[in-house]
Amino acid sequence: MAKVNVIMATRNNAPYLKQSVDSVLKQTYTDWNLIIVDDASTDESQDILREYNADPRIKVIHNTENFGLTRSCNIALRECDGDYVMRLDGDDFLDENAIAVLAMILDRKPDIDLVDCDHFLVSEHGDVLEYVRRQKLHEEVEVLDLPPISTAVMIKRRCYEALNGYNEDLLCQDTYDFWMRFIQQFRAYNVNLPLWYYRQHAGTLTTNKERILETRRRAKKSYIEQNYPPETRPKALAIIPMRARSSLRGNLALYEIAGQPLIAYVICTALATKSLDRVILSTEDDQIAGAARELGAEVIMRPAKLARPKTPIEGTIMFVLSELAKEGYEPDIVAILHAISPMMKTSNIEEAIDSLLIYHTDSVISVVPDDTLHYTHDKYGLTPLFRKRKVRLEREELYEENGAIYVSRREVIRPESFLGETVGHVVMTPEESVHIDSEFDLWIAERMLEEKKGKQSLR
């Protein structure tokens, strides 16, 4: 029995598979075995794997049909009998000291259950493109909502057993789901040494951002449903603040877009969000209030002074909460939803509340990844603010607040600040993040909502 089990689930990785397997064979640490699950590859993968038949440290399992990544990983996990498990994808490869370093850390730190490391991004041909450094857990970062990538993460086998392995209902983002469940019970650590090589090529699964975001939302929802029975879920209140005065089209709240007043979109979305038990619009304007009531929202009229331009939103929030307290209602969670973000979905709001509970933060805000190259002016003119674009979901990104959703626990809300000390985030797509601050934004929103209405009428 080897102390470290390396598991590999691979499908159609023939161009890279030999380098991946050989990187295990070249390890300076020798107390390992390698379990490879070939997920019904249709390329030359099986021919390559036959070359290793004589090595007793390597076991190859061939799936008779394409089971998918998560099921294949669980098949490999069932073959593990050592203390530690490390995953390696069939297109990535290890530094020769990877297993030695990570196993040593787990040996020396009995309170640690998982250890991660830095890595190099490499091209399809294996040329180094970039060094990717992970922030130090519990030192540089406390909110653990950015999971490591699956490769070269070493985990105590008992953790996999306690968590029943990977969620086979997910076709991707298995690591995100596992990490989300892992941090509730176990402790993670990372070392800032680049110990593996992450290959970037056309077949890389993580290039489809929309699929990634949707799968993460489903994973979070599944966790909440399993761990928070309906009777134990916190009371969540949505507040929609809307003033009458606007520099755009007069009373923007009632401006008709695709046959509906603007406020209809956020109200209908909020009312359809199962995690919210009350939806209240707060305004100083009787017309807006009447339209909101017709749409099904509760209304709390606020003093006109709270609706003045540039007045902090906290005043309105505290006023609404004080009015609700008079009737004996005190929410556990408060969500601010802005009507000028009409493309937000119920899944965005659900995810924000789910993230607050899963990652134990004070607050959560909605953001959109900013993958443009920014410049600053220095002595010689414009120079890039960052040397490289931060565009990957797997590591630290540059985010832009999109102004759609803000969620906080009631106990952290103060007259001077709605957000608490620890702030998580949910990523929305650029399409979901349209925020009406200008005539151009309004034009974009109109086009998008009209197109959406047209598609719905064709169903």
BELTANOR-V707472 format. One record per residue. N is the residue number from 1. PHI is phi in whole degrees, -180 to 180 (NA if undefined). D_LAST is the distance of its C-alpha to the last C-alpha in Angstrom with 1 decimal. Layout:
n: <N,N>
phi: <PHI,PHI>
d_last: <D_LAST,D_LAST>
This chain:
n: <1,2,3,4,5,6,7,8,9,10,11,12,13,14,15,16,17,18,19,20,21,22,23,24,25,26,27,28,29,30,31,32,33,34,35,36,37,38,39,40,41,42,43,44,45,46,47,48,49,50,51,52,53,54,55,56,57,58,59,60,61,62,63,64,65,66,67,68,69,70,71,72,73,74,75,76,77,78,79,80,81,82,83,84,85,86,87,88,89,90,91,92,93,94,95,96,97,98,99,100,101,102,103,104,105,106,107,108,109,110,111,112,113,114,115,116,117,118,119,120,121,122,123,124,125,126,127,128,129,130,131,132,133,134,135,136,137,138,139,140,141,142,143,144,145,146,147,148,149,150,151,152,153,154,155,156,157,158,159,160,161,162,163,164,165,166,167,168,169,170,171,172,173,174,175,176,177,178,179,180,181,182,183,184,185,186,187,188,189,190,191,192,193,194,195,196,197,198,199,200,201,202,203,204,205,206,207,208,209,210,211,212,213,214,215,216,217,218,219,220,221,222,223,224,225,226,227,228,229,230,231,232,233,234,235,236,237,238,239,240,241,242,243,244,245,246,247,248,249,250,251,252,253,254,255,256,257,258,259,260,261,262,263,264,265,266,267,268,269,270,271,272,273,274,275,276,277,278,279,280,281,282,283,284,285,286,287,288,289,290,291,292,293,294,295,296,297,298,299,300,301,302,303,304,305,306,307,308,309,310,311,312,313,314,315,316,317,318,319,320,321,322,323,324,325,326,327,328,329,330,331,332,333,334,335,336,337,338,339,340,341,342,343,344,345,346,347,348,349,350,351,352,353,354,355,356,357,358,359,360,361,362,363,364,365,366,367,368,369,370,371,372,373,374,375,376,377,378,379,380,381,382,383,384,385,386,387,388,389,390,391,392,393,394,395,396,397,398,399,400,401,402,403,404,405,406,407,408,409,410,411,412,413,414,415,416,417,418,419,420,421,422,423,424,425,426,427,428,429,430,431,432,433,434,435,436,437,438,439,440,441,442,443,444,445,446,447,448,449,450,451,452,453,454,455,456,457,458,459>
phi: <NA,-84,-73,-114,-102,-97,-114,-138,-107,-136,-146,55,-110,-51,-63,-120,-63,-63,-63,-65,-65,-63,-67,-78,-61,-89,-64,-71,-84,-112,-89,-141,-135,-123,-112,-111,-110,-87,-87,54,-61,-111,-100,-89,-57,-64,-63,-66,-69,-63,-63,-105,-59,-80,-88,-67,-81,-115,-118,-113,-116,-107,-70,-76,-147,-75,-85,99,-63,-66,-66,-64,-64,-67,-61,-65,-61,-66,-91,-81,-138,-88,-78,-124,-128,-124,-93,-143,-78,-71,-115,-107,-150,-101,-68,-64,-103,-59,-65,-60,-67,-70,-66,-62,-64,-65,-64,-88,-122,-64,-85,-100,-112,-147,-132,-117,-147,-79,-154,-105,-80,-128,-76,-55,-94,93,-79,-68,-104,-167,-94,-112,-102,-87,-67,-71,-65,68,-121,-89,-145,-111,-82,-95,-101,-118,-73,-72,-74,-66,-67,60,-98,-102,-130,-65,-60,-62,-69,-60,-65,-65,-101,58,66,-93,-80,-76,-77,-101,-89,-150,59,-62,-67,-61,-63,-64,-60,-58,-78,-61,-69,-73,-121,-126,-115,-111,-147,-141,-121,-89,-128,-80,-113,-156,-125,-101,-81,-105,-153,-60,-89,-60,-62,-80,-83,-93,-67,-64,-65,-61,-63,-65,-66,-64,-63,-66,-64,-64,-62,-62,-63,-63,-63,-81,-112,-129,-56,-50,-73,-106,-72,-67,-76,-121,-109,-105,-116,-112,-85,-151,-95,-79,-76,-148,-76,-111,53,66,-81,-61,-57,-102,-65,-84,-128,53,86,-134,-65,-52,-66,-62,-69,-72,-65,-64,-65,-64,-65,-87,-87,-66,-74,-97,-102,-145,-127,-125,-97,-118,-151,-103,-107,-66,-65,-62,-61,-64,-65,-65,-64,-62,-82,107,-86,-77,-131,-123,-73,-108,-61,-59,-65,-80,-104,-67,-55,68,-77,-57,-68,-59,-61,-65,-62,-65,-65,-62,-65,-69,-66,-69,-63,-64,-96,87,-105,-131,-75,-86,-132,-123,-115,-97,-119,-100,-66,-82,-118,-75,-93,-63,-114,-59,-65,-67,-68,-57,-65,-62,-68,-60,-65,-58,-76,-69,-98,56,-91,-76,-145,-141,-124,-92,-137,-128,-62,-107,-104,-85,-91,-96,-125,-129,-96,-124,-56,-105,101,-78,-136,-60,-68,-124,-68,-130,-70,-96,-127,-105,-69,-79,-138,-60,-118,-95,-113,-115,-63,-98,75,-91,-132,-133,-129,-143,-70,-57,-70,-97,-77,-129,-57,-96,-160,-83,-89,-88,-75,-101,-125,-90,-147,-125,-92,-112,-73,-57,-67,-72,-95,-55,-129,-85,-117,-150,-62,-65,-60,-64,-62,-61,-61,-61,-62,-68,-71,-66,-65,-63,-64,-62,-66,-66,-71,-87,-77>
d_last: <58.5,57.5,57.0,53.8,51.0,48.8,45.5,43.3,39.9,39.3,37.1,37.8,40.0,42.9,43.8,44.5,45.3,49.0,49.5,47.5,49.7,52.9,52.3,52.8,55.8,57.4,57.2,60.5,59.6,60.3,59.4,55.9,53.9,50.7,48.0,45.5,42.3,41.1,37.4,37.5,38.1,37.8,40.1,43.9,43.6,45.4,48.2,48.7,48.8,51.4,53.8,53.9,54.7,58.3,57.7,58.0,56.2,53.0,50.8,47.9,45.2,42.9,39.6,38.9,35.2,33.1,33.0,31.8,33.8,34.1,35.1,37.6,39.1,39.6,41.3,43.6,44.3,45.5,48.2,49.5,52.8,54.1,54.2,51.7,48.5,47.3,44.1,44.1,41.2,42.0,41.7,43.7,47.4,50.1,53.2,56.2,57.0,53.5,54.2,57.8,56.7,53.9,55.8,58.8,56.8,55.5,59.1,60.6,58.0,57.7,55.4,52.8,50.2,48.2,49.4,47.4,48.7,47.9,46.9,46.9,43.9,44.8,43.5,42.3,46.0,47.3,48.6,48.6,46.2,46.5,48.0,45.6,47.3,45.9,47.0,49.6,48.1,49.9,51.9,49.6,46.5,46.1,42.3,41.3,37.6,38.0,38.6,40.7,39.3,39.9,42.7,46.3,45.7,48.4,47.8,50.0,49.0,49.3,46.4,44.1,45.5,45.0,41.4,40.6,39.8,36.4,33.0,31.7,28.1,27.9,27.6,29.1,30.8,33.1,35.9,34.1,33.4,37.0,38.5,36.7,38.2,41.5,42.5,42.4,45.4,47.0,48.5,47.7,49.9,49.8,52.4,52.3,53.2,51.0,51.2,48.4,46.5,42.7,41.6,38.9,37.3,34.1,33.3,33.8,31.0,31.2,30.1,26.4,26.4,22.8,23.1,26.4,25.3,22.4,24.8,27.5,25.3,24.7,28.4,29.4,27.3,28.7,32.2,31.8,30.5,33.5,36.1,35.2,34.8,33.0,36.3,37.8,35.1,36.3,35.3,33.0,32.9,30.6,32.3,30.5,33.3,32.6,35.3,35.3,37.4,35.6,36.7,33.2,32.2,34.5,32.7,29.9,28.5,27.5,26.4,23.1,20.4,16.9,17.9,19.4,22.9,23.4,24.5,21.4,19.7,22.5,23.2,19.7,19.8,23.3,22.8,20.1,22.6,24.5,27.6,28.3,30.2,30.7,29.0,31.5,31.4,34.8,35.7,38.7,36.8,36.4,33.4,31.4,32.6,31.4,27.9,27.7,28.9,26.3,23.6,25.4,27.6,31.3,33.5,37.0,38.7,40.7,43.9,43.6,45.7,43.0,40.6,42.9,41.7,42.7,43.4,42.7,39.7,42.0,43.6,40.4,39.6,43.1,43.0,39.8,41.2,44.5,42.9,41.0,44.2,45.9,43.6,44.1,40.8,41.3,38.3,38.9,36.3,35.3,32.2,32.2,28.8,28.8,26.5,27.1,25.0,21.6,19.7,21.2,19.2,20.3,21.2,23.6,25.4,25.6,27.1,29.6,30.9,30.9,32.9,35.4,36.2,36.2,38.4,40.5,40.3,41.2,38.1,34.9,33.5,30.3,31.1,29.7,31.8,33.9,34.5,36.2,39.9,41.9,45.3,48.3,51.4,54.7,58.0,56.8,53.5,50.0,49.8,46.7,46.3,45.4,46.7,43.5,39.9,38.6,35.2,35.0,33.4,36.4,39.0,39.9,37.7,37.9,35.4,34.5,33.9,30.5,31.3,28.2,29.5,33.0,33.9,37.5,39.5,41.1,44.6,44.4,43.3,46.2,46.8,47.4,44.5,41.1,41.1,43.4,45.5,43.2,39.8,37.0,33.8,30.1,28.6,25.5,24.0,24.8,21.3,21.4,25.0,24.6,27.4,28.2,32.0,32.2,30.9,29.5,27.6,26.2,25.1,23.4,21.6,20.5,19.1,17.2,15.8,14.8,13.1,11.3,10.3,9.2,6.9,5.5,5.6,3.8,0.0>
